[in-house]
Amino acid sequence: MTEAEMVVAALTAGASAGLSDTARGAVHDLYAGLREAVRSRLARSGGEDIRVLDAPGPDPEAWRSRLIEALTGSGVEDDERILAAARALLGGQSRTGGITVDARGAKGVQIGGTQHNTFN
């Protein structure tokens, strides 16, 4: 997968994950940040390609192909901010609805909202 394909995959995942109530918070924030960074990158490379980002149209595959083409010539492959945001979104999207906690060595820890502890 090229960097441009990864960014488009992250945008697609963020847009679709944002449709569920569980994902709205964290994924929406990651998606909004990535989308704004991509918008800025496309604006620097001429601005015409922003219309591709904003107009997915009725055929998602055609939109995906057009956006990959636009990003490939934009320098996205060297933009660490965009690449990091895409990686975070793809990683965060798969963990939506839960968190990982390392509580090794902890005492008296409550994780979640339904646990009840009795301490003696």
Order of alpha helices (4+ residues) and beta strands (2+ residues): alpha-alpha-alpha-alpha-alpha
